Amino acid sequence: MRIFDIIKSELNSDKLKLEEEFERVVNDKSLATDDKVATIKNILMEIATIEMAFEKFKGYTTNEPDDELTKE
């Protein structure tokens, strides 16, 4: 479905933007170490959230049953 493609594209785009921001912060010589570490940690948390969202979305859009629902 087209809507699924749009969602996947948006998630990938958001992840790429964050990865570019990650690179920029890592290479920024003007940031203090503490600020750089805090910023990188926040960016990594956002990237991880997007990756988890993408995996969850894939789970919703495939025909395989969810392991949690099939456990007894």
C-alpha positions as CSV (number, residue, x, y, z in Angstrom):
1,M,0.0,0.0,0.0
2,R,1.1,3.5,-0.7
3,I,0.6,4.7,2.8
4,F,3.0,2.0,4.1
5,D,5.7,3.2,1.6
6,I,5.2,6.8,2.8
7,I,5.6,5.8,6.4
8,K,8.7,3.8,5.7
9,S,10.2,6.6,3.7
10,E,9.5,9.2,6.4
11,L,11.0,7.0,9.1
12,N,14.1,6.4,7.0
13,S,14.4,10.2,6.2
14,D,14.2,11.1,9.9
15,K,16.9,8.5,10.7
16,L,19.2,9.9,8.0
17,K,18.7,13.4,9.3
18,L,19.7,12.3,12.8
19,E,22.7,10.4,11.5
20,E,23.9,13.5,9.7
21,E,23.4,15.5,12.9
22,F,25.3,12.8,14.8
23,E,28.3,13.2,12.4
24,R,28.1,17.0,12.6
25,V,28.2,16.9,16.4
26,V,31.0,14.4,16.5
27,N,33.2,16.5,14.2
28,D,32.3,19.9,15.9
29,K,35.4,21.1,17.6
30,S,33.7,24.1,19.2
31,L,31.5,22.0,21.5
32,A,32.6,21.2,25.0
33,T,33.1,17.5,25.7
34,D,30.2,17.4,28.2
35,D,27.8,19.1,25.8
36,K,29.0,16.9,22.9
37,V,28.5,13.7,25.0
38,A,25.0,14.8,26.1
39,T,24.0,15.7,22.5
40,I,25.3,12.5,21.1
41,K,23.4,10.5,23.7
42,N,20.2,12.3,22.9
43,I,20.7,11.7,19.1
44,L,21.4,8.0,19.7
45,M,18.2,7.7,21.7
46,E,16.2,9.3,18.9
47,I,17.8,7.0,16.3
48,A,17.1,4.0,18.5
49,T,13.5,5.1,18.9
50,I,13.0,5.4,15.1
51,E,14.6,2.0,14.6
52,M,12.3,0.4,17.1
53,A,9.3,2.2,15.5
54,F,10.4,0.9,12.1
55,E,10.6,-2.7,13.4
56,K,7.2,-2.4,15.1
57,F,5.7,-1.0,11.9
58,K,7.2,-3.9,9.9
59,G,5.6,-6.3,12.5
60,Y,2.3,-4.7,11.9
61,T,2.5,-4.9,8.1
62,T,3.7,-8.5,7.7
63,N,1.6,-11.6,7.9
64,E,3.6,-13.3,10.5
65,P,2.0,-13.7,14.0
66,D,3.4,-11.7,16.9
67,D,5.3,-14.0,19.2
68,E,3.9,-12.3,22.3
69,L,0.3,-13.0,21.1
70,T,0.9,-16.6,20.3
71,K,2.6,-17.5,23.7
72,E,0.5,-19.4,26.2
